[in-house]
Amino acid sequence: QVQLVESGGGLVQAGGSLRLSCAASGRIFSNFAMGWFRQAPGKEREFVAARSRGGGNTYYADSVKGRFTISRDNAKNTVYLQMNSLKPEDTAVYYCAAADLHGTPVSPSRYDYWGQGTQVTVSS
């Protein structure tokens, strides 16, 4: 029903910035809340940021508040994660996810669709 494809990952030095993109297809993008998660080697997948359907509400993990910004362009069926002041501990595979519900869910189990992930590596 929904396909998500992430892009924009790469290698960046600590203190640098990256912008991840998640392009959606399959149905009307604006009907879904969108989230970003990340998973480092040997660790659980963790919540990063979410934006409600329509884009009116956002929620961030404490670890990224003030540094990351989630946004969406419904006309382009795309959600973004702007990452500034990157730290080595931000290194992970980042996943885009879509939830067919209201609000800004933080649990992976609340999301219905997932992208394949994009690697972000922050060097010291």
VOKETI-72655 format. One record per residue (C-alpha): x, z, y; residue number from 1. Coordinates in steps of 0.2 Angstrom, whole numbers, plus 5000, padded with zeros to 4 digits. Each point is the difference from the previous one (the first is absolute). Last residue first. Layout:
BEGIN
<atom xx="X" zz="Z" yy="Y" seq="NUM"/>
...
//
This chain:
BEGIN
<atom xx="5177" zz="5075" yy="5060" seq="124"/>
<atom xx="4990" zz="4986" yy="4992" seq="123"/>
<atom xx="4982" zz="4998" yy="5000" seq="122"/>
<atom xx="4993" zz="4989" yy="4985" seq="121"/>
<atom xx="4982" zz="4994" yy="5001" seq="120"/>
<atom xx="4994" zz="4991" yy="4985" seq="119"/>
<atom xx="4983" zz="4991" yy="5000" seq="118"/>
<atom xx="4985" zz="5004" yy="4989" seq="117"/>
<atom xx="4989" zz="4991" yy="4988" seq="116"/>
<atom xx="4984" zz="5002" yy="5009" seq="115"/>
<atom xx="4987" zz="5012" yy="4996" seq="114"/>
<atom xx="4981" zz="5000" yy="4998" seq="113"/>
<atom xx="4987" zz="5014" yy="4998" seq="112"/>
<atom xx="5007" zz="5014" yy="5009" seq="111"/>
<atom xx="4992" zz="5018" yy="4998" seq="110"/>
<atom xx="5012" zz="5004" yy="4986" seq="109"/>
<atom xx="5015" zz="4998" yy="5011" seq="108"/>
<atom xx="4994" zz="5015" yy="5010" seq="107"/>
<atom xx="5002" zz="4999" yy="5019" seq="106"/>
<atom xx="4983" zz="4993" yy="5005" seq="105"/>
<atom xx="4997" zz="4995" yy="5018" seq="104"/>
<atom xx="4981" zz="4999" yy="5003" seq="103"/>
<atom xx="4987" zz="4990" yy="4992" seq="102"/>
<atom xx="5001" zz="4991" yy="4983" seq="101"/>
<atom xx="5006" zz="4984" yy="4991" seq="100"/>
<atom xx="5018" zz="5005" yy="5000" seq="99"/>
<atom xx="5014" zz="4988" yy="5002" seq="98"/>
<atom xx="5019" zz="5003" yy="4996" seq="97"/>
<atom xx="5017" zz="4995" yy="5007" seq="96"/>
<atom xx="5015" zz="5006" yy="4990" seq="95"/>
<atom xx="5017" zz="5004" yy="5006" seq="94"/>
<atom xx="5015" zz="5001" yy="4988" seq="93"/>
<atom xx="5011" zz="5014" yy="5006" seq="92"/>
<atom xx="5013" zz="5005" yy="5013" seq="91"/>
<atom xx="4992" zz="5011" yy="5013" seq="90"/>
<atom xx="5013" zz="5014" yy="4995" seq="89"/>
<atom xx="5013" zz="4989" yy="5008" seq="88"/>
<atom xx="4992" zz="5002" yy="5017" seq="87"/>
<atom xx="4991" zz="4987" yy="5010" seq="86"/>
<atom xx="4998" zz="5003" yy="5019" seq="85"/>
<atom xx="4985" zz="4988" yy="5000" seq="84"/>
<atom xx="4989" zz="4993" yy="4987" seq="83"/>
<atom xx="4985" zz="4989" yy="5005" seq="82"/>
<atom xx="4988" zz="4998" yy="4985" seq="81"/>
<atom xx="4989" zz="4986" yy="5002" seq="80"/>
<atom xx="4983" zz="4994" yy="4993" seq="79"/>
<atom xx="4994" zz="4982" yy="4999" seq="78"/>
<atom xx="4984" zz="4991" yy="4997" seq="77"/>
<atom xx="5005" zz="4989" yy="5015" seq="76"/>
<atom xx="4984" zz="5003" yy="5010" seq="75"/>
<atom xx="5000" zz="5018" yy="4994" seq="74"/>
<atom xx="5017" zz="5004" yy="5008" seq="73"/>
<atom xx="5005" zz="5017" yy="4994" seq="72"/>
<atom xx="5011" zz="5014" yy="5006" seq="71"/>
<atom xx="5010" zz="5014" yy="4992" seq="70"/>
<atom xx="5014" zz="5008" yy="5010" seq="69"/>
<atom xx="5015" zz="5009" yy="4994" seq="68"/>
<atom xx="5012" zz="5011" yy="5009" seq="67"/>
<atom xx="4990" zz="5014" yy="5009" seq="66"/>
<atom xx="4992" zz="5006" yy="4983" seq="65"/>
<atom xx="5011" zz="4993" yy="4986" seq="64"/>
<atom xx="5003" zz="5016" yy="4990" seq="63"/>
<atom xx="4984" zz="5008" yy="5005" seq="62"/>
<atom xx="4990" zz="4986" yy="4991" seq="61"/>
<atom xx="4990" zz="4990" yy="5012" seq="60"/>
<atom xx="4981" zz="4998" yy="5003" seq="59"/>
<atom xx="4992" zz="4986" yy="5010" seq="58"/>
<atom xx="4982" zz="4997" yy="5007" seq="57"/>
<atom xx="4992" zz="4986" yy="5009" seq="56"/>
<atom xx="5007" zz="4986" yy="4990" seq="55"/>
<atom xx="4983" zz="4992" yy="4995" seq="54"/>
<atom xx="5002" zz="5007" yy="4983" seq="53"/>
<atom xx="5011" zz="5015" yy="5001" seq="52"/>
<atom xx="5019" zz="5000" yy="5002" seq="51"/>
<atom xx="5011" zz="5009" yy="4988" seq="50"/>
<atom xx="5019" zz="5006" yy="5000" seq="49"/>
<atom xx="5013" zz="5005" yy="4988" seq="48"/>
<atom xx="4993" zz="5007" yy="4984" seq="47"/>
<atom xx="5012" zz="5004" yy="4986" seq="46"/>
<atom xx="5003" zz="4991" yy="4983" seq="45"/>
<atom xx="5009" zz="5013" yy="4990" seq="44"/>
<atom xx="5019" zz="5001" yy="4999" seq="43"/>
<atom xx="5013" zz="4994" yy="4988" seq="42"/>
<atom xx="5005" zz="4985" yy="5011" seq="41"/>
<atom xx="4991" zz="5000" yy="5016" seq="40"/>
<atom xx="4982" zz="4996" yy="5002" seq="39"/>
<atom xx="4990" zz="4996" yy="5016" seq="38"/>
<atom xx="4982" zz="4999" yy="5005" seq="37"/>
<atom xx="4992" zz="4990" yy="5014" seq="36"/>
<atom xx="4981" zz="5000" yy="5003" seq="35"/>
<atom xx="4986" zz="4989" yy="5004" seq="34"/>
<atom xx="4981" zz="5005" yy="5002" seq="33"/>
<atom xx="4990" zz="4985" yy="4994" seq="32"/>
<atom xx="4985" zz="4990" yy="5007" seq="31"/>
<atom xx="5011" zz="4992" yy="5014" seq="30"/>
<atom xx="5009" zz="4989" yy="4987" seq="29"/>
<atom xx="4985" zz="4990" yy="4995" seq="28"/>
<atom xx="5003" zz="4994" yy="4982" seq="27"/>
<atom xx="5014" zz="4992" yy="4990" seq="26"/>
<atom xx="5015" zz="5001" yy="5011" seq="25"/>
<atom xx="5011" zz="5013" yy="5008" seq="24"/>
<atom xx="5017" zz="4998" yy="5008" seq="23"/>
<atom xx="5011" zz="5016" yy="5001" seq="22"/>
<atom xx="5014" zz="5000" yy="5013" seq="21"/>
<atom xx="5014" zz="5012" yy="5002" seq="20"/>
<atom xx="5009" zz="5002" yy="5016" seq="19"/>
<atom xx="5018" zz="5007" yy="5000" seq="18"/>
<atom xx="5010" zz="5011" yy="5012" seq="17"/>
<atom xx="5017" zz="5007" yy="5001" seq="16"/>
<atom xx="5006" zz="5018" yy="5002" seq="15"/>
<atom xx="5008" zz="5000" yy="4983" seq="14"/>
<atom xx="5006" zz="4982" yy="4996" seq="13"/>
<atom xx="4988" zz="4987" yy="4993" seq="12"/>
<atom xx="4998" zz="4991" yy="4983" seq="11"/>
<atom xx="4985" zz="4991" yy="4997" seq="10"/>
<atom xx="4981" zz="5000" yy="4999" seq="9"/>
<atom xx="4989" zz="4989" yy="5011" seq="8"/>
<atom xx="4987" zz="4994" yy="4987" seq="7"/>
<atom xx="4986" zz="5007" yy="4990" seq="6"/>
<atom xx="4986" zz="4990" yy="4991" seq="5"/>
<atom xx="4983" zz="5007" yy="4997" seq="4"/>
<atom xx="4986" zz="4991" yy="4990" seq="3"/>
<atom xx="4982" zz="5006" yy="5001" seq="2"/>
<atom xx="4986" zz="4996" yy="4988" seq="1"/>
//
